[in-house]
């Protein structure tokens, strides 16, 4: 699975999160910061991770979630690493 496909899937997930400014999703890149750029509450990051697990049919380790950074590329890296591990 390509990183661009994963990014597109994440945008689909983020469109379901009411607390995120939907207009900003049109300009999302791997360098976008969930908290600084999209104003995502840190508590919502857990829900986004859970939705990513469902969408990409993977399961993150709890330690991976604890260490997750706030950039889009961080969750893409985690998805790629988890898919390679499975």
N, CA, C and O atoms as a GROMACS GRO file, in nm:
protein
  344
    1UNK      N    1   0.084  -0.118   0.000
    1UNK     CA    2   0.000   0.000   0.000
    1UNK      C    3   0.089   0.125   0.000
    1UNK      O    4   0.180   0.138   0.082
    2UNK      N    5   0.062   0.214  -0.091
    2UNK     CA    6   0.142   0.336  -0.104
    2UNK      C    7   0.106   0.438   0.004
    2UNK      O    8  -0.006   0.439   0.056
    3UNK      N    9   0.201   0.524   0.037
    3UNK     CA   10   0.178   0.628   0.138
    3UNK      C   11   0.066   0.722   0.095
    3UNK      O   12  -0.010   0.771   0.179
    4UNK      N   13   0.054   0.748  -0.036
    4UNK     CA   14  -0.052   0.837  -0.083
    4UNK      C   15  -0.189   0.773  -0.060
    4UNK      O   16  -0.286   0.844  -0.031
    5UNK      N   17  -0.198   0.640  -0.074
    5UNK     CA   18  -0.324   0.570  -0.048
    5UNK      C   19  -0.359   0.579   0.101
    5UNK      O   20  -0.475   0.599   0.138
    6UNK      N   21  -0.258   0.563   0.184
    6UNK     CA   22  -0.280   0.572   0.328
    6UNK      C   23  -0.325   0.713   0.365
    6UNK      O   24  -0.417   0.730   0.445
    7UNK      N   25  -0.260   0.814   0.307
    7UNK     CA   26  -0.298   0.953   0.334
    7UNK      C   27  -0.443   0.977   0.294
    7UNK      O   28  -0.518   1.041   0.367
    8UNK      N   29  -0.482   0.926   0.178
    8UNK     CA   30  -0.620   0.942   0.133
    8UNK      C   31  -0.717   0.874   0.230
    8UNK      O   32  -0.824   0.928   0.259
    9UNK      N   33  -0.680   0.759   0.280
    9UNK     CA   34  -0.762   0.690   0.378
    9UNK      C   35  -0.773   0.766   0.508
    9UNK      O   36  -0.879   0.771   0.570
   10UNK      N   37  -0.663   0.827   0.549
   10UNK     CA   38  -0.666   0.908   0.671
   10UNK      C   39  -0.757   1.030   0.654
   10UNK      O   40  -0.828   1.067   0.747
   11UNK      N   41  -0.753   1.090   0.537
   11UNK     CA   42  -0.841   1.206   0.511
   11UNK      C   43  -0.987   1.161   0.523
   11UNK      O   44  -1.070   1.234   0.578
   12UNK      N   45  -1.019   1.042   0.472
   12UNK     CA   46  -1.156   0.991   0.485
   12UNK      C   47  -1.194   0.978   0.633
   12UNK      O   48  -1.305   1.014   0.672
   13UNK      N   49  -1.102   0.928   0.712
   13UNK     CA   50  -1.126   0.914   0.856
   13UNK      C   51  -1.146   1.052   0.918
   13UNK      O   52  -1.240   1.073   0.996
   14UNK      N   53  -1.059   1.146   0.885
   14UNK     CA   54  -1.064   1.280   0.945
   14UNK      C   55  -1.192   1.355   0.907
   14UNK      O   56  -1.236   1.442   0.981
   15UNK      N   57  -1.250   1.321   0.794
   15UNK     CA   58  -1.376   1.384   0.754
   15UNK      C   59  -1.490   1.347   0.849
   15UNK      O   60  -1.593   1.415   0.852
   16UNK      N   61  -1.472   1.239   0.926
   16UNK     CA   62  -1.575   1.197   1.020
   16UNK      C   63  -1.556   1.258   1.158
   16UNK      O   64  -1.639   1.239   1.247
   17UNK      N   65  -1.446   1.331   1.177
   17UNK     CA   66  -1.416   1.391   1.307
   17UNK      C   67  -1.467   1.535   1.308
   17UNK      O   68  -1.410   1.622   1.243
   18UNK      N   69  -1.574   1.558   1.381
   18UNK     CA   70  -1.639   1.690   1.380
   18UNK      C   71  -1.551   1.801   1.434
   18UNK      O   72  -1.567   1.917   1.396
   19UNK      N   73  -1.458   1.768   1.523
   19UNK     CA   74  -1.377   1.871   1.588
   19UNK      C   75  -1.267   1.926   1.496
   19UNK      O   76  -1.201   2.025   1.530
   20UNK      N   77  -1.247   1.864   1.381
   20UNK     CA   78  -1.142   1.907   1.288
   20UNK      C   79  -1.202   2.002   1.186
   20UNK      O   80  -1.311   1.979   1.134
   21UNK      N   81  -1.129   2.110   1.156
   21UNK     CA   82  -1.170   2.206   1.054
   21UNK      C   83  -1.165   2.137   0.918
   21UNK      O   84  -1.057   2.113   0.863
   22UNK      N   85  -1.281   2.105   0.864
   22UNK     CA   86  -1.291   2.028   0.740
   22UNK      C   87  -1.226   2.098   0.621
   22UNK      O   88  -1.178   2.032   0.529
   23UNK      N   89  -1.225   2.231   0.621
   23UNK     CA   90  -1.165   2.306   0.510
   23UNK      C   91  -1.015   2.279   0.499
   23UNK      O   92  -0.959   2.283   0.390
   24UNK      N   93  -0.951   2.251   0.612
   24UNK     CA   94  -0.806   2.228   0.613
   24UNK      C   95  -0.768   2.092   0.556
   24UNK      O   96  -0.652   2.070   0.522
   25UNK      N   97  -0.864   2.001   0.547
   25UNK     CA   98  -0.834   1.867   0.497
   25UNK      C   99  -0.796   1.866   0.350
   25UNK      O  100  -0.729   1.774   0.304
   26UNK      N  101  -0.837   1.967   0.276
   26UNK     CA  102  -0.803   1.975   0.134
   26UNK      C  103  -0.653   2.000   0.114
   26UNK      O  104  -0.600   1.974   0.007
   27UNK      N  105  -0.587   2.050   0.218
   27UNK     CA  106  -0.446   2.087   0.206
   27UNK      C  107  -0.355   1.998   0.291
   27UNK      O  108  -0.239   2.033   0.315
   28UNK      N  109  -0.406   1.884   0.337
   28UNK     CA  110  -0.331   1.799   0.428
   28UNK      C  111  -0.213   1.733   0.356
   28UNK      O  112  -0.226   1.687   0.242
   29UNK      N  113  -0.099   1.729   0.424
   29UNK     CA  114   0.021   1.661   0.373
   29UNK      C  115   0.077   1.577   0.488
   29UNK      O  116   0.024   1.578   0.599
   30UNK      N  117   0.184   1.505   0.460
   30UNK     CA  118   0.246   1.426   0.566
   30UNK      C  119   0.304   1.516   0.676
   30UNK      O  120   0.321   1.472   0.789
   31UNK      N  121   0.335   1.640   0.642
   31UNK     CA  122   0.392   1.732   0.741
   31UNK      C  123   0.286   1.805   0.824
   31UNK      O  124   0.319   1.880   0.915
   32UNK      N  125   0.159   1.784   0.792
   32UNK     CA  126   0.051   1.846   0.869
   32UNK      C  127   0.054   1.791   1.011
   32UNK      O  128   0.070   1.671   1.033
   33UNK      N  129   0.039   1.881   1.106
   33UNK     CA  130   0.037   1.844   1.247
   33UNK      C  131  -0.108   1.838   1.293
   33UNK      O  132  -0.182   1.936   1.281
   34UNK      N  133  -0.149   1.723   1.346
   34UNK     CA  134  -0.287   1.707   1.390
   34UNK      C  135  -0.327   1.813   1.493
   34UNK      O  136  -0.436   1.869   1.486
   35UNK      N  137  -0.238   1.839   1.586
   35UNK     CA  138  -0.273   1.928   1.697
   35UNK      C  139  -0.254   2.075   1.658
   35UNK      O  140  -0.345   2.156   1.678
   36UNK      N  141  -0.138   2.109   1.603
   36UNK     CA  142  -0.110   2.250   1.571
   36UNK      C  143  -0.188   2.298   1.448
   36UNK      O  144  -0.243   2.409   1.449
   37UNK      N  145  -0.193   2.217   1.343
   37UNK     CA  146  -0.254   2.261   1.218
   37UNK      C  147  -0.404   2.233   1.209
   37UNK      O  148  -0.481   2.316   1.159
   38UNK      N  149  -0.446   2.115   1.256
   38UNK     CA  150  -0.586   2.077   1.244
   38UNK      C  151  -0.665   2.100   1.373
   38UNK      O  152  -0.786   2.079   1.378
   39UNK      N  153  -0.594   2.144   1.477
   39UNK     CA  154  -0.658   2.172   1.608
   39UNK      C  155  -0.730   2.049   1.663
   39UNK      O  156  -0.836   2.060   1.724
   40UNK      N  157  -0.671   1.931   1.641
   40UNK     CA  158  -0.729   1.807   1.690
   40UNK      C  159  -0.701   1.794   1.840
   40UNK      O  160  -0.585   1.802   1.881
   41UNK      N  161  -0.803   1.775   1.921
   41UNK     CA  162  -0.778   1.752   2.064
   41UNK      C  163  -0.696   1.624   2.080
   41UNK      O  164  -0.719   1.525   2.010
   42UNK      N  165  -0.600   1.626   2.172
   42UNK     CA  166  -0.514   1.509   2.189
   42UNK      C  167  -0.595   1.384   2.223
   42UNK      O  168  -0.556   1.273   2.186
   43UNK      N  169  -0.706   1.402   2.292
   43UNK     CA  170  -0.791   1.288   2.326
   43UNK      C  171  -0.852   1.224   2.201
   43UNK      O  172  -0.882   1.105   2.200
   44UNK      N  173  -0.870   1.303   2.098
   44UNK     CA  174  -0.929   1.253   1.973
   44UNK      C  175  -0.829   1.168   1.894
   44UNK      O  176  -0.869   1.089   1.808
   45UNK      N  177  -0.700   1.183   1.922
   45UNK     CA  178  -0.598   1.106   1.851
   45UNK      C  179  -0.617   0.956   1.871
   45UNK      O  180  -0.592   0.877   1.780
   46UNK      N  181  -0.663   0.916   1.990
   46UNK     CA  182  -0.687   0.774   2.017
   46UNK      C  183  -0.799   0.722   1.926
   46UNK      O  184  -0.789   0.612   1.870
   47UNK      N  185  -0.904   0.801   1.910
   47UNK     CA  186  -1.015   0.761   1.822
   47UNK      C  187  -0.970   0.752   1.677
   47UNK      O  188  -1.012   0.662   1.604
   48UNK      N  189  -0.885   0.845   1.634
   48UNK     CA  190  -0.834   0.843   1.497
   48UNK      C  191  -0.750   0.717   1.476
   48UNK      O  192  -0.761   0.651   1.372
   49UNK      N  193  -0.667   0.685   1.574
   49UNK     CA  194  -0.584   0.564   1.564
   49UNK      C  195  -0.673   0.439   1.557
   49UNK      O  196  -0.645   0.348   1.479
   50UNK      N  197  -0.779   0.435   1.637
   50UNK     CA  198  -0.870   0.320   1.636
   50UNK      C  199  -0.940   0.307   1.501
   50UNK      O  200  -0.956   0.197   1.449
   51UNK      N  201  -0.981   0.420   1.444
   51UNK     CA  202  -1.046   0.418   1.313
   51UNK      C  203  -0.946   0.374   1.204
   51UNK      O  204  -0.984   0.307   1.109
   52UNK      N  205  -0.819   0.414   1.220
   52UNK     CA  206  -0.716   0.373   1.124
   52UNK      C  207  -0.695   0.221   1.132
   52UNK      O  208  -0.675   0.156   1.029
   53UNK      N  209  -0.698   0.166   1.252
   53UNK     CA  210  -0.685   0.020   1.267
   53UNK      C  211  -0.796  -0.051   1.190
   53UNK      O  212  -0.770  -0.148   1.120
   54UNK      N  213  -0.918  -0.002   1.204
   54UNK     CA  214  -1.031  -0.064   1.134
   54UNK      C  215  -1.018  -0.048   0.982
   54UNK      O  216  -1.035  -0.144   0.907
   55UNK      N  217  -0.988   0.073   0.939
   55UNK     CA  218  -0.982   0.102   0.796
   55UNK      C  219  -0.875   0.020   0.726
   55UNK      O  220  -0.896  -0.031   0.616
   56UNK      N  221  -0.758   0.009   0.790
   56UNK     CA  222  -0.645  -0.057   0.725
   56UNK      C  223  -0.626  -0.202   0.771
   56UNK      O  224  -0.527  -0.266   0.737
   57UNK      N  225  -0.722  -0.253   0.850
   57UNK     CA  226  -0.722  -0.392   0.896
   57UNK      C  227  -0.590  -0.430   0.963
   57UNK      O  228  -0.525  -0.527   0.926
   58UNK      N  229  -0.553  -0.350   1.063
   58UNK     CA  230  -0.430  -0.372   1.139
   58UNK      C  231  -0.459  -0.352   1.287
   58UNK      O  232  -0.568  -0.307   1.324
   59UNK      N  233  -0.362  -0.387   1.370
   59UNK     CA  234  -0.376  -0.361   1.513
   59UNK      C  235  -0.244  -0.305   1.565
   59UNK      O  236  -0.140  -0.370   1.556
   60UNK      N  237  -0.250  -0.185   1.620
   60UNK     CA  238  -0.132  -0.121   1.675
   60UNK      C  239  -0.102  -0.177   1.814
   60UNK      O  240  -0.193  -0.215   1.887
   61UNK      N  241   0.026  -0.181   1.848
   61UNK     CA  242   0.065  -0.213   1.985
   61UNK      C  243   0.037  -0.090   2.071
   61UNK      O  244   0.048   0.023   2.023
   62UNK      N  245   0.001  -0.112   2.197
   62UNK     CA  246  -0.026   0.001   2.287
   62UNK      C  247   0.094   0.094   2.297
   62UNK      O  248   0.077   0.216   2.302
   63UNK      N  249   0.215   0.038   2.299
   63UNK     CA  250   0.336   0.121   2.308
   63UNK      C  251   0.349   0.212   2.186
   63UNK      O  252   0.394   0.326   2.197
   64UNK      N  253   0.310   0.160   2.069
   64UNK     CA  254   0.316   0.240   1.947
   64UNK      C  255   0.224   0.361   1.957
   64UNK      O  256   0.260   0.471   1.914
   65UNK      N  257   0.107   0.341   2.012
   65UNK     CA  258   0.010   0.450   2.028
   65UNK      C  259   0.064   0.553   2.127
   65UNK      O  260   0.052   0.674   2.105
   66UNK      N  261   0.123   0.505   2.236
   66UNK     CA  262   0.178   0.596   2.338
   66UNK      C  263   0.289   0.683   2.282
   66UNK      O  264   0.304   0.799   2.322
   67UNK      N  265   0.367   0.628   2.188
   67UNK     CA  266   0.481   0.699   2.132
   67UNK      C  267   0.449   0.775   2.004
   67UNK      O  268   0.538   0.836   1.943
   68UNK      N  269   0.322   0.773   1.962
   68UNK     CA  270   0.283   0.834   1.835
   68UNK      C  271   0.302   0.986   1.839
   68UNK      O  272   0.257   1.053   1.932
   69UNK      N  273   0.368   1.038   1.737
   69UNK     CA  274   0.385   1.182   1.726
   69UNK      C  275   0.257   1.247   1.676
   69UNK      O  276   0.157   1.179   1.655
   70UNK      N  277   0.261   1.377   1.658
   70UNK     CA  278   0.138   1.448   1.620
   70UNK      C  279   0.132   1.484   1.472
   70UNK      O  280   0.037   1.549   1.428
   71UNK      N  281   0.230   1.442   1.394
   71UNK     CA  282   0.229   1.470   1.250
   71UNK      C  283   0.160   1.357   1.175
   71UNK      O  284   0.159   1.242   1.220
   72UNK      N  285   0.102   1.390   1.062
   72UNK     CA  286   0.036   1.291   0.978
   72UNK      C  287   0.135   1.182   0.939
   72UNK      O  288   0.100   1.064   0.936
   73UNK      N  289   0.260   1.220   0.908
   73UNK     CA  290   0.359   1.121   0.868
   73UNK      C  291   0.386   1.020   0.978
   73UNK      O  292   0.422   0.906   0.949
   74UNK      N  293   0.369   1.058   1.105
   74UNK     CA  294   0.392   0.966   1.216
   74UNK      C  295   0.293   0.851   1.212
   74UNK      O  296   0.331   0.735   1.233
   75UNK      N  297   0.168   0.881   1.187
   75UNK     CA  298   0.068   0.773   1.182
   75UNK      C  299   0.082   0.692   1.053
   75UNK      O  300   0.057   0.572   1.052
   76UNK      N  301   0.123   0.757   0.944
   76UNK     CA  302   0.147   0.682   0.820
   76UNK      C  303   0.263   0.586   0.840
   76UNK      O  304   0.256   0.470   0.800
   77UNK      N  305   0.372   0.634   0.904
   77UNK     CA  306   0.486   0.546   0.933
   77UNK      C  307   0.443   0.428   1.018
   77UNK      O  308   0.486   0.315   0.994
   78UNK      N  309   0.358   0.454   1.116
   78UNK     CA  310   0.310   0.347   1.205
   78UNK      C  311   0.225   0.246   1.128
   78UNK      O  312   0.239   0.125   1.149
   79UNK      N  313   0.140   0.293   1.040
   79UNK     CA  314   0.056   0.203   0.959
   79UNK      C  315   0.144   0.116   0.870
   79UNK      O  316   0.124  -0.005   0.861
   80UNK      N  317   0.242   0.178   0.805
   80UNK     CA  318   0.333   0.103   0.717
   80UNK      C  319   0.410  -0.001   0.797
   80UNK      O  320   0.420  -0.117   0.755
   81UNK      N  321   0.465   0.038   0.912
   81UNK     CA  322   0.543  -0.055   0.994
   81UNK      C  323   0.456  -0.169   1.045
   81UNK      O  324   0.500  -0.284   1.049
   82UNK      N  325   0.333  -0.138   1.084
   82UNK     CA  326   0.243  -0.241   1.135
   82UNK      C  327   0.205  -0.339   1.025
   82UNK      O  328   0.197  -0.460   1.048
   83UNK      N  329   0.181  -0.287   0.905
   83UNK     CA  330   0.146  -0.376   0.791
   83UNK      C  331   0.264  -0.466   0.757
   83UNK      O  332   0.244  -0.584   0.726
   84UNK      N  333   0.386  -0.414   0.763
   84UNK     CA  334   0.506  -0.495   0.733
   84UNK      C  335   0.526  -0.601   0.839
   84UNK      O  336   0.574  -0.711   0.809
   85UNK      N  337   0.491  -0.570   0.963
   85UNK     CA  338   0.509  -0.662   1.076
   85UNK      C  339   0.408  -0.777   1.071
   85UNK      O  340   0.440  -0.889   1.110
   86UNK      N  341   0.288  -0.749   1.022
   86UNK     CA  342   0.182  -0.851   1.020
   86UNK      C  343   0.200  -0.954   0.910
   86UNK      O  344   0.119  -1.045   0.897
   0.00000   0.00000   0.00000
